[in-house]
Amino acid sequence: KWLSKNQNFMETTTRVAVYESSNPQEIQLMKSKLEDAGIKCDVENSYLSFLSTPTATNTFIKVDIRDEKKSFDIIDEYLKSNQN
């Protein structure tokens, strides 16, 4: 019974940022690449810093920590293949 009571705790996951950009199209493209690989993504916005203008935001793509390495591999592969 103790295990079943704590089962929900075990199912919670840690989310980590794997990509950051101020370009919405870039964020959508990377999110699509990750989702195509079966990785569930969340997109979050935040202010860049107190030094930036109040409207300047960076957007982060976050994934389950267990998908972090796979996500970085996909992002790296895409960036390398699109270098000009």
Salt bridges, closest charged atoms under 4 A:
GLU35 OE2 - LYS31 NZ 2.69
ASP42 OD2 - ARG15 NH2 2.88
ASP42 OD1 - LYS40 NZ 3.32
GLU44 OE1 - LYS62 NZ 3.26
ASP64 OD2 - ARG66 NH2 2.79
ASP73 OD2 - LYS69 NZ 3.00
